[in-house]
Amino acid sequence: MIKYSIDTRTLQPGEHYVAIRGERYDGHTFIPDALRKGAAGLVVDQRPETVPANIALTVVDDTERHLAEQARDRLLGWNTDVIAVTGSVGKTTTKAALTTVLGEAFPIVAPRGNLNTVLGLALTILNELTDPAQKLVAEMGAYQRGSIARLCRYFRPTIAVVTTVQPVHLERMGTIENIQLAKQELVEALPESGIACLNYDDLRVRAMADACQGQVVFYGTDSLADIRPDRLTVDVPLLGSYAIQTALSVFAAGLELGMSEAALNTGIAKLKPERGRLHRLPGRNGSTLIDDTYNAALASTTAALDVLKTQPAQRRIAFLGDMLELGTEEEHAHQAVVTHAAEVADLVVLVGERMARAFEAVNQKLHATHIRLFETSKDVVAALEAGDEYIPQPGDVAVAKGSAGTRMERIMAALLHEDLDPRDVLVRHSPGWLEI
């Protein structure tokens, strides 16, 4: 079975190199590198001047579409179950949970990291889906209206799991109604034989049932949900208010695939947090860190602060960075977070101009003396390295949260226990990211 690569830096001998035309680079310019690395074939949209006789050459109109069509045909030919998840909060955690729990009964293929674009999913399917018995678990994010619909044209879901609809990326989406419609595209793509697993606790997700031409299964804590917490016989080993919904969504999908309740509970007991998503880690000086630095919005930041509030601690410390792409909700969201943090934490460190403006607006009422402002996460790290009072001490618990652009993981790296390598446990610690 042919394996494909779009990156000559990681291409392995015998793989077929696919030349992709991107915004910054044209993959066709790297064809000589691919041949030197031992590529057995080329997929191009323009025939090279010279191609060795032993190299398989495929010339197509659009190389990305070619891969997507090949992947689509494999899914259809094998009638592969596609379990797809979307939502404003919890997509990646739910994808990871589905992979773990469904793996108790089936061989599972899931994209690594953020390979959730058409191209990333196509490569995952062509390179890793090698047996009709395997099931595909995929995360489908919506950059804008139509994004999920495009993914589903190639990778039509068998089961759709929707977590929440929140005012995230409003700067792009415009309104929360648009966010709902964008996520709903996953449910609309289901065939009549498909199943939508919808969060009953979220009114906007619940309303998606009207757009489903297949079966609907509601999960949630509400007494009217089909799958409720009483089905769980194990503790859910994840932090945060969304942990129970994550477990219930996986339970719902697993039941529809024919798994036993015992197997589902066994899998749920094995769940582990993803990097940068409410991940408990040992910190310096005998402290505890809660790393939630992957990204941020009002709902997820509030949830992180609520987790901090429940932790037994000498001091509770919150490092909070700007939340980006909130559009018209920006001012309200940041003020709400600052107010909540002031109530929950003994020490609060705010990072970025949006947090600073929010602090100025609400501190007339708060009169908080335990809040400090920094322009960037680099400034916080410099203060910590100089012996700042905000360095966690024995028994302290610290949480860090902020949008990816604030790079709050730098703070986590500075506070991490000396025996841990940040590259092993934190997000965005590849060489490329560390240069930013």
N, C-alpha and C positions, 0 to 999 in steps of 0.2 A: 504494500500500500504506500503510495507516494506521500512524502512529508514535505511541507512547504515552509519557506522562510522569507521574510521581507527585510531582514537586517543582516548584512554581511558580517557584522561584528559577532553575531551569535550563530551564524549559519554553520551547519555540520556537514561533513562530506557525505554526498549521496542525496542531500535534500535538493528540492527544486526551488530556485530563487525566483521570487515574484517582484517585478519592478513596479512600485507604486509611485504615482505622481502626487506629491504632497504640496502643501503651501510653501514649505521652505526648501525641500529637496526633491529632485527627480531621481527615483530609484534606478532609472536606466543608466545613469552615470556610474553606478557601482557594479555594473555587469562584469567588467574585468576583475574586480575584487572577488565577486562570487565565483567566477571560474577558477581563480587561483586558490580559493578556499575549498574547491572540490565539488561545486554544485554539479548535480547530474542532469539538470534541466533548467530551462528558463521559461518564464511566463511573462510576455511583454506585449505592449500595444504598438510597438514599432520594431521592425526587424533589424537586428544589429548588422553592421557591415560584414562581419565575419563571425561564424559560429563553428566551433570544432565539430567534426562529423559525429563524435560520440555523445554529443549533448542533445537531449530532447528539447525541441523548441516548440512552444505554443504561442501563437500570435492571436490576440483577441482585441476587441474594441476597447474594453475597459477591464483592467486587471483586477481591480477590487470587486467589481460586479461578477467577474468570472469566478473568483473564489467563493463569493456569497452564493452563487447559483450552484456550484459544486457541493457546497455544504448543505444547501436546501435539499438538493436531490438525494444526498445521503440520508438526511433525516426522514424524508418521505419514503425512500426505498426501504428503509428498515422500520418504518412506523415508530420511530423513537419518541418516547415520552419527553416532552420539554416542560420543565417546571420553571416558570419565570416569575420573578418578584420585582415589584416596583413600589414606590412610596416616597414621601418627602423625608422621612426619618426611618432608619433601620434597614435599608435595602441590603447593605453588605453583611450586616450581622445576621439577617434572616437567610441570605444566600449561604453563608457559612454554616448556619444551623441546619438548614435543609441538607447540605452536603454531608454533615456529620450524622444526622439522624436517619436520613434515607439510606445512608451507607450501611446501616445495620442489616438491610435486606437486599440492597441492589448495588451493582457496580455503578459508581457515579462519576460523571465527567463535569467539571465546573471550570470556567475561565480563571486563570490566576490573576491576582491583583485586580487592576481596572480594565482588563481586556473585555469590555462590554460594548464595544462599538460593533458595527457590522463586520469590519475587518477582523477585529479581535475574536469575535464569536466564530467567524468562518474558519480562522486558523485553528482555534480550539477544536472545532468539530472535525476538521480534516486531519489534524495531527494526532488527536487523542481519542476520538470516538471511533473505535476499531472493532466493536462487537455489537450486534443488534440487541444484546441483553442490557447494554448500558443505558442509563438515563442521563439527560442533560439538565443541569441546574444553572440558570442564567439570571443575572441581575440586569434589569433594563431601566436605565435612567432617561429622563426627558430633558434634553437641553432646551427644547422649545416644542410647541405643538407640532405634531407630525413625526417627532423623533422615534417614539415607541412604535408607531404605526409602520414606519419604514423597517425597523428591526423585525417586526412580526411578519412582514411580507416575505422574509426569507426564513425566519425561525418562528413558525407559528406555535403558540403555546398549547399544551395539553391541559395544564393546570396553571392558573394565574393567581398569584398571591399579592394582595395589596395591603400595605401596612398603614400608612397615614397620609393625609393631605394637610400640609402646613404651609404657612406663608414663607416659603424658602425660595430663593432666586426670583423674588418678585421683580427685581430690576429687569430681568429678561422676560418674565412671563406676564407682567403687567397686573394681573389680578389673581386672586386665589381661585376664582372660577376657571381661569385658564389652566391653572395648575391641576385642578381636578379633572378637567377634560383631557389634559395631556396624559395623566396617569390612567385615566379610563380607557385610553386606546388599547391597553393590554387586555382589558376585559372584553372590549368590542372585537378583538381579534380571535377570541375563542370560537371554535366550531360548536355545533350543536351537541357534540359528544364531550365538549370541554367542561371544566369545572373551575369556578371562581371562588377562591377562599378569601373572604372579605372581613375586615375588622369591623365588627358590629359597634364597637365603642366609639368609632369615628363616624360622625354623621355623613360626611362627604364620601367616605369609602362605602358606607352602608348604601348610599343612594346609587352606587354603581350597579347594584343588582338589576336595575331597570334596563341597563345597557347590555346585559348578558343574555345571549341566546342559548347558553348551555345551562348547567346546574349551578346553583349558588349554595355555598356552605358558609355560614357566619361563624366566626370565632370571636371570643372576647370575654370580658368579665361580667357583662350584662346578663341578667337571668334569661333574656330572650335569645341569646346566642345559641347556636347549635353545639359548638365546642367550647366548654367552660372550664375553669380551673379545677373543678372537681374530678376531671379526667386525669389530672396529673398526680402521680403517686410518689414523685421524687421532688426534691428541691431543685429549682432552676439555678444553676451555678453562674448566673450573669448578674451584673449590677444594673440598676436603673429601673424606672417605672415601666419601661417598654419591654423588660425581660419576659414578663408573663405573656404579653401578646406575641412575642417572638416564639415562645414555646408552643402556644396554642395554634399559631399559624402553621407551624411545622407538624403538629399533631393532626390538624385538619387535612393537610396535604398527604401525609403518610397514610391516614385511614383510607382516603380515596384511592390510593395506590395499592390497597390491600394489606397493609402492615397491621400487625397485632398491636393492641394497646401496650402489652408488655414490652415489645421490641421498641416501641416509640418512647416509652418512659426510660428504657435502658439508654437509648441514644441521647435523650434530653439530659440525663445525668452526666453525660460526657462532654457537654458543651463547654467551650472555652471562648473568652472574649477575643475579638480581633484587635490587632495593633491600633492604638489611638482611639479606641472606642470603649471607654469606661474600663480600662485595663489596669488592674491593681498590680503595682510593682513595688519592690523594696527601694527605699530612698536612703540618702545619706543620713548619718547620725541616728540610725534606728527609727527613721520616719517611714511613713507609708505614702506612696504616690498613687493618684488615680489619673491615669493618662487618658484624656478624652480630646486629644489635639487634632484628630483627623479633619474635622470641619465644625462649623457652628451655625446655629440659628436659634431663635428665641426658645422654641420648644425643647431642643436638645440641651441648650445651656441651662435652662431651668431644671431639666431632669438631672444634669450633672451636679448642680448645686443641691438639689434634693438628696442625691446620694451622699454628698459631703455631710449634709445635716444629720444623716442617720449614723455616721461613723463615730464610734467611741474614740475620743482624741483629747490630748492635752490642749492643743490648739488646732483650729481648722483654718486652713489657708487657701485662698482662691486666687489663681492667676488667670485673668480673663482678658482675651484679646478682642479686637473689633470683629463684629459679625458683618460680612459683606453681602452684597447683592440683595438687600432687603427692601429696596425701593421705598415706597411710601411708608412702610412699617419701620424704617430704620430708627427714627428718633424714639418712638414709643418702645420699641424692642430693647434698645440699649438702656433707656431709663428704667425699664422694668427689671432688667438683669442687674443693674447697679443697686437698685433698691433691695432686691432679693438677696444679693451677695452681702450687702451690709448687715442684713438680719441674720444670715446663716453663718458667716465666717468671722473669726476673730481678727484675721488680717486679710486685706484684699489688695491685690495688685492689678491695676487696670492698664492695658496696653493699647495705644492707638488713639487717633484723634476723635473717633466716634465715641469711644468710652469716656474720653476726657470731657467732651461736650455734655454727655449724659450726666456725668458726675457734677458738673457745674450747675446743671438744671435741677437736680434733685437734692443736692447737698444743703440747699437753703432750708429744707425740711429735716434732712437726716442729721446734720451737724456731725457727720462722721469724722472721727480722728484716726481710724484704723485703716484708711484707704490711701494708697499712693498711686501716682500716675507716672507712666513711662511712655516715651514715644514709640519705641520698638522693643521687640523681644531681645534683641542684641543688648540694648541698654539694661534690661533686667538682668541678663546673664553677667554683664560687667559689674553690676551692683552686688550680685550674689558672690562673685569671685572676690570682691573686695571685703566680704564679711558682713553682708547686709543682715539686718535683724529678721528679715523674712526667710532666711535659711531655715528649713524645717529642723526641729530638734527631736530628741527621743519622745515618742508618743504622739507627735504631730501627724496630721493627715493633710496632704495638699492635693488639690485638683487643678489641672490646667486645661483650658478650653479656649478655642478661638477659630476663626476661619483659616483655611489653609494659607492664605496670603499673609497672615500675621506670623507664621512660623513659630507657634507656641511650643513646638516640640524641642526647640533650642533650650527652653527653660527646663523641660523634663530631662534633657540630656545633662544639664548642669547639676540637677538634683538627684540623679540616678545613683544607686548604690555603686560603689567602686568596683565590685565584682562583676557588674553587668556591662556588656558592650552595647551602646545605644543602637548600633546597626542591627543587633539581633532582636530588639524588643520595641523600637520606636518606628513611627512612620517617617517617610521622607528623609532617610539617612543614606541614600545611595550617593555615590561621588558627585553625580550631576546636581542633585538637590542641595548638597552641602555647599556648593559653590554659589548658590543664590543668596 
